[in-house]
Amino acid sequence: DLEVIQSLRGGQSFQFFLPHQDLGVHDVIQLTRMRKSSSTGVVFLDDNHLAVASYGMKRIYIYQYDFNMGGSKSARLLASVNTAGNPDLMHVDLKRKMLVTSLLKEGAQQLFKYDLEKKSLEAIKVVNAFGAKVENQWCHEAAFHPSDTSSIIAAGSSNMKQEENLMISIFDYEHERVIAQYL
């Protein structure tokens, strides 16, 4: 029912770019080839805002987009913040106005608070949903538990070099404790 989805089905679209990324410092080695890695996670915050995680730039961006400004389509950068590592995938808690992103090679997750009215985005803290016992594991995904009463994230690992540790971990990020892990 989102208006933006209905308009996309009708053939409308828009294009916008992350800030310029020079080759070299933000390149990623994937298997046997180099590639430039840019936006790896995108979530809608409401009908006119979206957040973008940029692996290569090590930043989270919030954009406001509009299909009706003078008959043209546009997007405007509202806020951005550095991440503690390379953000991979991202999830949003619309009620708490928080974002969580997996920090791939760091094997951790980072929490952010956003305020669309103030056009602000703030890094809150880095957490380790895998716990202290699991080392050298990548974190490929992080998501909030869909609950009004809990402060939980789930994280998935993906480093095949540590295959015995491939897992999903459920973590209480307010009390900094692992609740459950599934290998």
C-alpha positions as CSV (number, residue, x, y, z in Angstrom):
1,D,0.0,0.0,0.0
2,L,3.0,2.4,0.2
3,E,2.6,5.1,-2.4
4,V,6.3,4.9,-3.4
5,I,5.8,1.2,-4.3
6,Q,2.6,1.9,-6.2
7,S,4.4,4.6,-8.2
8,L,7.4,2.3,-8.9
9,R,5.0,-0.2,-10.3
10,G,3.6,2.5,-12.6
11,G,7.1,3.0,-14.1
12,Q,8.4,5.9,-11.9
13,S,11.9,5.7,-10.5
14,F,14.7,7.9,-9.4
15,Q,18.4,7.6,-9.2
16,F,20.8,9.0,-6.6
17,F,24.4,8.5,-5.8
18,L,26.4,8.1,-2.6
19,P,29.3,10.5,-2.3
20,H,32.3,9.8,-4.6
21,Q,34.4,6.8,-3.6
22,D,38.0,6.7,-4.9
23,L,39.4,3.4,-6.1
24,G,41.8,1.7,-3.8
25,V,41.2,2.3,-0.1
26,H,37.6,1.0,-0.1
27,D,38.0,-1.9,-2.5
28,V,36.9,-5.3,-1.4
29,I,38.5,-8.6,-2.3
30,Q,35.8,-11.2,-3.0
31,L,37.1,-14.6,-3.8
32,T,39.6,-14.0,-6.5
33,R,38.7,-10.6,-7.8
34,M,38.7,-7.0,-6.6
35,R,35.4,-5.1,-6.6
36,K,34.2,-1.7,-5.5
37,S,31.7,-2.2,-2.8
38,S,29.1,0.5,-2.2
39,S,25.6,0.3,-0.8
40,T,25.1,-3.1,0.8
41,G,22.0,-2.4,2.9
42,V,18.9,-0.2,2.4
43,V,15.8,0.1,4.5
44,F,12.7,2.3,4.3
45,L,12.2,4.6,7.3
46,D,8.8,5.9,6.1
47,D,7.1,6.8,2.8
48,N,9.8,9.5,2.0
49,H,13.0,8.4,3.8
50,L,15.5,5.6,3.5
51,A,18.7,4.6,5.1
52,V,21.7,3.3,3.2
53,A,24.7,1.3,4.5
54,S,27.8,1.8,2.5
55,Y,30.4,-1.0,3.0
56,G,33.1,0.8,1.1
57,M,32.6,4.2,2.6
58,K,32.1,2.8,6.2
59,R,29.1,5.1,6.7
60,I,25.3,5.1,7.1
61,Y,23.3,7.7,5.1
62,I,19.7,8.9,5.5
63,Y,18.1,10.3,2.3
64,Q,14.8,12.0,1.8
65,Y,13.2,11.3,-1.6
66,D,10.3,13.0,-3.3
67,F,8.5,12.1,-6.6
68,N,6.5,15.3,-6.8
69,M,9.0,18.2,-6.5
70,G,8.1,20.4,-9.5
71,G,7.2,17.3,-11.5
72,S,10.7,15.8,-11.1
73,K,12.0,13.1,-8.9
74,S,14.8,13.8,-6.4
75,A,16.7,12.6,-3.4
76,R,18.4,14.7,-0.8
77,L,21.0,13.6,1.7
78,L,19.9,14.5,5.3
79,A,22.5,12.9,7.5
80,S,25.4,10.5,7.6
81,V,27.6,9.0,10.3
82,N,30.8,6.9,10.3
83,T,30.5,3.3,11.3
84,A,33.0,1.3,13.5
85,G,33.8,-1.0,10.5
86,N,32.5,-2.1,7.2
87,P,28.6,-2.2,7.5
88,D,27.1,-5.1,5.6
89,L,23.3,-5.5,6.0
90,M,20.9,-3.3,7.9
91,H,17.5,-3.5,9.7
92,V,15.3,-0.8,11.2
93,D,13.1,-0.7,14.4
94,L,10.5,1.9,13.4
95,K,9.0,2.2,16.8
96,R,12.3,2.9,18.6
97,K,13.7,4.8,15.6
98,M,16.9,2.7,15.6
99,L,19.0,1.0,12.9
100,V,21.3,-2.0,13.4
101,T,23.9,-3.0,10.9
102,S,26.2,-6.0,10.7
103,L,29.9,-5.1,10.7
104,L,31.0,-7.9,8.4
105,K,34.7,-8.4,9.1
106,E,34.6,-7.1,12.7
107,G,32.1,-9.8,13.5
108,A,30.0,-7.3,15.5
109,Q,26.8,-5.2,15.1
110,Q,26.4,-1.4,15.5
111,L,23.3,0.4,16.7
112,F,22.2,3.9,15.5
113,K,19.5,6.3,16.5
114,Y,17.8,8.5,13.9
115,D,15.5,11.5,14.1
116,L,13.9,12.5,10.8
117,E,12.5,15.8,12.1
118,K,15.9,16.9,13.4
119,K,17.6,15.3,10.3
120,S,20.0,13.5,12.6
121,L,21.7,10.1,12.8
122,E,23.8,9.1,15.8
123,A,26.0,6.0,16.4
124,I,24.9,4.5,19.8
125,K,27.2,1.5,20.4
126,V,28.9,-1.5,19.0
127,V,27.7,-4.9,20.3
128,N,28.9,-8.4,19.9
129,A,25.9,-10.7,19.5
130,F,28.2,-13.8,19.2
131,G,29.6,-13.3,22.7
132,A,33.1,-13.4,24.0
133,K,33.6,-17.2,23.2
134,V,33.3,-16.8,19.4
135,E,36.3,-15.2,17.8
136,N,37.3,-14.3,14.2
137,Q,33.8,-14.8,12.9
138,W,32.2,-12.5,10.3
139,C,28.8,-11.0,10.9
140,H,26.8,-11.1,7.7
141,E,23.3,-10.0,9.0
142,A,21.7,-8.3,12.0
143,A,18.0,-7.8,12.6
144,F,15.8,-6.5,15.4
145,H,13.4,-8.9,17.1
146,P,9.9,-7.7,16.3
147,S,8.8,-6.9,19.8
148,D,7.4,-3.9,21.7
149,T,8.8,-5.1,25.0
150,S,12.3,-6.6,24.1
151,S,15.6,-5.1,23.1
152,I,16.9,-8.0,21.1
153,I,18.9,-8.4,17.9
154,A,19.6,-11.5,16.0
155,A,22.9,-11.8,14.1
156,G,24.1,-14.4,11.5
157,S,27.7,-15.4,10.9
158,S,29.2,-16.2,7.5
159,N,32.9,-16.9,7.7
160,M,33.4,-20.3,6.0
161,K,37.0,-20.5,7.4
162,Q,35.3,-20.9,10.8
163,E,32.5,-23.3,9.6
164,E,32.1,-24.9,13.0
165,N,31.0,-21.5,14.3
166,L,28.4,-20.7,11.6
167,M,25.4,-19.6,13.7
168,I,22.5,-17.4,14.5
169,S,22.8,-15.6,17.8
170,I,20.0,-13.9,19.8
171,F,21.4,-11.0,21.9
172,D,19.9,-8.6,24.4
173,Y,21.7,-5.4,23.5
174,E,20.5,-3.4,26.5
175,H,21.9,-6.0,29.0
176,E,24.8,-7.1,26.8
177,R,24.1,-10.8,27.1
178,V,23.6,-13.7,24.7
179,I,20.2,-15.3,25.1
180,A,20.5,-18.2,22.6
181,Q,22.7,-19.5,19.8
182,Y,22.0,-21.9,17.0
183,L,24.8,-23.6,15.2
